Amino acid sequence: MRLAYLLVLKRLIHILVVLLVLSFVIFAFIRLIPGDPVRISLGPMVSEETVQKMRSELYFDRPLVIQYAHWLKGIVTKGDFGLSLYTHRPVSADIAEYLPKSLELALYSGIMILVMGVLLGTISAIFKNTWLDNLVRFISYLGVVTPPYAFGVFFMLLFGYILKWFPIGGMPKIDPAMTRTGMLGLDALLAGDFALYGQILKYMFLPALSLSLNSIAYQARIHRSSMIENINADYIQFAEVAGVKRIRLIMKHMMKPSFIPTFTIYGLQVGALLGNAFIIEVIFRYAGFSQYSLNVIMNKDPYGIVAITFIFGIVFAIVNMLIDLGVSKLDPRISLEV
């Protein structure tokens, strides 16, 4: 237990150092982009005096190191990421509004990736070289090469316009008094409104499926290869000779070792979901953090860009730290040195 705590502490320190370096690099690169973000934000009709006043308030008239130190001090002391020149309100308020929605979308997508990817990979490996295996491999190949936005448009046309099984975009309205976490589905559950939760799931199904299909296909291929490799292992051959039932052989003896490479790749896929979700959020009119990030970048909002980079880095690093810990639990032979 002590070893696990030391490992987590070490990883957190590494994450902190990486995030500091990453944020400073992004902070410096933004200053190299042509154009004045303050002038862009205020518009061409504003006087130069007003522009200079805002530059001074935002520390844009100071050296780069001073600007970064001021920004970092605001995060450490007040949790303040600065003022957004795009929304004209604190970036922290924007993050609190938009990030939970994207995290919820990523959560459902992550569940789909894990369940469907492992299921398809297992079926393909068990029925190796049969028509079922060929079908799963063909579908997974299509899933890997097809971009998420193509899935999104196709699902919207088929299930939204033609079959009318699911809504084609947006999200249902929720009573502000019910809002606790910012995740609409979780807030509906906490309020005990299961009918609203079911409605929210209908709205989120197509965006989550469109976002996850690439990863599901890749996960299925990885898990199939891992399962086939373990089928030929000596201990599996011995268990078959000993008369172990096939379902027990698969679920108890093959699934766990086969799951290790699958779970490792899964961490990278889940960590990247937020960054990959922006076009899905645009297609389905889902007001999440990824769409907000796209708007911030297009409007050259310096504090907004640094903040979203910081958040993406935190999510990716924490997810992969948890995956590393999970892999070490799945296989005790894999030791993570402190």
C-alpha positions in Angstrom: 0.0 0.0 0.0 2.9 2.4 0.9 4.5 1.6 -2.5 1.3 2.5 -4.3 1.1 5.9 -2.5 4.7 6.6 -3.3 4.1 5.7 -6.9 1.1 8.0 -7.1 3.0 10.8 -5.5 5.9 10.4 -8.0 3.6 10.4 -10.9 1.8 13.5 -9.7 5.1 15.3 -9.4 6.0 14.3 -12.9 2.6 15.5 -14.2 3.0 18.8 -12.4 6.5 19.4 -14.0 5.3 18.4 -17.5 2.2 20.7 -17.2 4.3 23.6 -16.1 6.7 23.2 -19.0 3.8 22.6 -21.4 1.9 25.7 -20.3 5.0 27.9 -20.6 5.8 26.7 -24.1 2.2 27.3 -25.2 2.3 30.7 -23.4 5.4 31.7 -25.4 4.2 30.3 -28.8 0.9 32.3 -28.5 2.9 35.5 -28.5 4.5 34.6 -31.8 1.1 34.4 -33.6 0.6 37.5 -35.7 -2.2 39.9 -34.6 -3.1 41.6 -31.4 -5.6 39.5 -29.3 -6.7 42.6 -27.4 -7.5 44.6 -30.5 -9.3 41.5 -32.0 -11.4 41.2 -28.8 -12.3 44.9 -28.6 -12.8 45.5 -32.3 -11.4 48.1 -34.7 -13.5 51.0 -33.5 -12.1 51.1 -29.9 -9.6 53.9 -29.2 -5.9 53.0 -28.8 -6.0 54.3 -25.2 -8.7 51.7 -24.3 -6.6 49.0 -26.0 -3.5 50.0 -24.0 -5.5 50.1 -20.8 -6.7 46.5 -21.3 -3.2 45.3 -22.3 -1.9 46.7 -19.0 -4.7 45.1 -17.0 -3.9 41.7 -18.6 -0.1 42.2 -18.1 0.4 42.0 -21.9 2.7 45.1 -21.8 5.1 43.2 -19.5 7.9 40.8 -20.4 6.9 37.2 -21.1 8.3 35.8 -17.9 6.3 38.3 -15.8 3.1 37.6 -17.7 3.5 33.8 -17.1 4.4 34.4 -13.4 1.2 36.5 -13.0 -0.9 33.9 -14.7 0.6 31.1 -12.6 0.1 33.0 -9.4 -3.6 33.4 -10.2 -4.0 29.7 -10.6 -2.1 28.8 -7.4 -3.7 31.4 -5.2 -7.2 31.8 -6.6 -7.7 29.0 -9.2 -8.0 31.9 -11.7 -6.9 31.1 -15.3 -7.2 34.8 -16.3 -9.8 36.7 -18.4 -11.1 35.3 -21.6 -11.0 37.8 -24.5 -13.5 35.6 -26.3 -16.3 35.3 -23.7 -15.2 38.4 -21.7 -15.5 36.5 -18.4 -13.1 34.5 -16.3 -11.7 31.4 -18.0 -12.3 29.4 -14.8 -16.1 30.1 -15.2 -16.0 28.9 -18.8 -14.2 25.7 -17.7 -16.7 25.1 -15.0 -19.6 25.5 -17.4 -18.2 23.5 -20.4 -15.8 20.9 -19.1 -18.3 18.7 -17.2 -20.4 18.3 -20.3 -17.4 17.1 -22.4 -16.3 14.8 -19.5 -19.7 13.2 -19.4 -19.6 12.7 -23.2 -16.1 11.2 -22.9 -17.3 8.9 -20.0 -20.1 7.3 -22.1 -17.7 7.0 -25.1 -15.1 5.4 -22.9 -17.7 2.8 -21.6 -18.6 2.0 -25.2 -15.0 1.6 -26.3 -14.2 -0.7 -23.4 -17.3 -2.9 -23.6 -17.8 -3.1 -27.4 -14.1 -3.3 -28.2 -13.4 -6.2 -25.9 -16.6 -8.0 -26.9 -15.9 -7.7 -30.6 -12.3 -8.7 -30.2 -13.2 -11.7 -28.0 -15.8 -12.9 -30.6 -13.4 -12.5 -33.4 -10.6 -14.5 -31.6 -12.9 -17.3 -30.5 -14.3 -17.8 -34.0 -10.9 -17.2 -35.7 -10.9 -17.6 -39.5 -14.7 -18.1 -39.7 -17.2 -15.8 -41.5 -17.9 -14.2 -38.1 -14.2 -13.4 -37.6 -14.0 -12.0 -41.1 -17.1 -9.9 -40.6 -15.7 -8.4 -37.3 -12.3 -7.7 -38.9 -14.0 -6.0 -42.0 -16.1 -3.8 -39.7 -13.2 -2.9 -37.5 -11.1 -2.0 -40.5 -13.9 0.3 -41.7 -14.1 1.8 -38.2 -10.4 2.5 -38.1 -10.2 4.3 -41.5 -13.5 6.2 -41.3 -13.2 9.6 -39.5 -15.6 10.3 -36.6 -17.3 13.2 -38.4 -18.4 10.8 -41.2 -20.0 8.5 -38.6 -21.7 11.5 -37.0 -23.2 12.8 -40.2 -24.3 9.2 -41.3 -25.9 8.5 -37.9 -27.6 11.8 -37.9 -29.2 11.1 -41.3 -30.1 7.5 -40.6 -31.2 7.5 -37.0 -32.2 11.2 -36.7 -33.9 12.2 -40.0 -34.9 8.9 -41.6 -35.7 6.5 -38.7 -36.3 9.3 -36.1 -35.0 7.0 -33.3 -32.8 9.6 -31.7 -32.6 13.4 -31.5 -30.3 15.0 -34.1 -28.6 17.5 -31.8 -28.6 19.7 -28.8 -29.4 18.7 -25.2 -32.7 18.7 -23.2 -33.2 21.7 -20.9 -32.6 21.0 -17.2 -33.8 23.0 -14.2 -31.0 25.2 -13.0 -31.9 24.2 -9.4 -30.9 20.6 -10.3 -27.5 21.6 -11.5 -24.8 20.4 -9.1 -21.9 18.9 -11.1 -22.5 20.4 -14.5 -22.9 16.9 -16.0 -26.5 16.8 -17.1 -27.1 13.0 -16.7 -25.4 12.9 -13.3 -27.4 15.9 -12.1 -30.7 14.2 -13.3 -29.7 11.1 -11.4 -28.9 13.0 -8.2 -32.2 14.8 -8.5 -34.0 11.4 -8.9 -35.5 12.3 -12.2 -35.0 9.1 -14.1 -37.2 10.1 -17.0 -35.0 13.1 -17.7 -31.9 10.9 -17.4 -33.4 8.6 -20.0 -34.0 11.5 -22.3 -30.5 12.8 -21.8 -29.1 9.4 -22.7 -31.1 9.5 -26.0 -29.5 12.8 -26.8 -26.0 11.7 -26.0 -26.1 8.2 -27.6 -25.3 9.3 -31.2 -22.5 11.8 -30.3 -20.9 9.2 -27.9 -21.1 6.4 -30.5 -19.7 8.6 -33.3 -16.8 9.7 -31.1 -16.0 6.1 -29.9 -16.3 4.0 -33.1 -12.7 4.6 -34.3 -11.4 3.5 -30.9 -13.8 0.6 -30.7 -12.5 -0.7 -34.0 -8.9 -0.3 -33.0 -9.6 -1.8 -29.6 -11.2 -4.8 -31.2 -8.2 -5.5 -33.4 -5.8 -5.2 -30.5 -7.8 -7.5 -28.2 -8.3 -10.1 -31.0 -4.5 -10.2 -31.5 -3.9 -10.5 -27.8 -6.5 -13.3 -27.4 -5.1 -15.3 -30.3 -1.6 -15.0 -28.9 -2.8 -16.4 -25.5 -4.8 -19.2 -27.1 -1.5 -20.8 -28.1 0.1 -20.4 -24.7 1.2 -23.7 -22.9 -1.0 -23.2 -19.9 -4.1 -22.8 -22.1 -3.2 -26.0 -24.0 -2.8 -27.8 -20.7 -6.1 -26.5 -19.4 -7.9 -27.7 -22.5 -6.4 -31.2 -22.1 -7.4 -31.2 -18.4 -11.0 -30.7 -19.5 -11.6 -27.1 -18.4 -14.9 -25.9 -19.9 -14.4 -23.5 -22.8 -16.4 -20.6 -21.3 -14.4 -20.9 -18.1 -11.1 -21.1 -20.0 -11.9 -17.9 -21.9 -13.3 -15.8 -19.1 -10.9 -16.9 -16.3 -7.7 -18.0 -17.9 -7.5 -16.0 -21.2 -9.3 -12.8 -20.6 -7.1 -11.3 -17.9 -3.7 -11.7 -19.6 -5.3 -10.7 -22.9 -6.7 -7.6 -21.3 -3.4 -6.0 -20.4 -2.4 -4.6 -23.8 -6.0 -3.7 -24.5 -6.2 -1.8 -21.3 -2.9 0.0 -22.0 -4.1 1.2 -25.4 -7.5 2.1 -23.9 -5.8 4.6 -21.6 -4.4 6.5 -24.6 -7.7 6.4 -26.4 -9.7 7.7 -23.4 -7.1 10.4 -22.7 -7.5 11.7 -26.3 -11.3 11.8 -26.4 -11.6 15.4 -25.2 -9.2 16.6 -27.9 -11.0 14.5 -30.6 -14.5 15.5 -29.6 -14.6 19.1 -31.0 -16.0 18.2 -34.5 -18.6 15.8 -33.0 -19.7 18.6 -30.6 -20.1 20.9 -33.5 -22.0 18.4 -35.7 -24.5 17.6 -32.8 -24.6 21.1 -31.5 -23.3 19.9 -28.1 -22.1 22.9 -26.1 -19.1 21.2 -24.5 -15.5 22.0 -23.7 -14.1 20.8 -27.0 -16.3 23.2 -29.0 -15.4 26.0 -26.6 -11.7 25.1 -27.1 -12.2 25.4 -30.9 -13.8 28.8 -30.6 -11.1 30.0 -28.2 -8.3 29.0 -30.6 -10.1 30.5 -33.7 -10.5 33.8 -31.8 -6.8 33.8 -30.6 -7.7 34.0 -26.9 -4.3 33.7 -25.1 -5.5 32.8 -21.6 -8.2 30.6 -23.0 -5.7 28.7 -25.2 -3.2 28.1 -22.3 -6.0 27.0 -20.0 -7.5 24.4 -22.4 -4.0 23.1 -23.1 -3.5 22.8 -19.3 -6.8 21.0 -18.8 -6.2 18.6 -21.7 -2.8 17.8 -20.2 -4.2 17.2 -16.8 -6.9 14.8 -18.1 -4.5 12.9 -20.3 -1.9 12.5 -17.6 -4.3 11.4 -14.8 -6.1 8.9 -17.1 -2.8 7.3 -18.1 -1.6 7.2 -14.5 -4.7 5.3 -13.5 -4.2 3.0 -16.4 -0.6 2.2 -15.3 -1.8 1.5 -11.8 -4.6 -0.8 -13.2 -2.1 -2.7 -15.4 0.1 -3.3 -12.4 -2.9 -4.8 -10.6 -3.8 -7.0 -13.5 -0.4 -8.5 -13.7 1.8 -8.6 -10.6 4.8 -9.4 -12.7 4.7 -5.8 -14.1 6.4 -3.8 -11.4 6.2 0.0 -11.5 9.3 1.3 -9.8 9.0 4.2 -7.5 
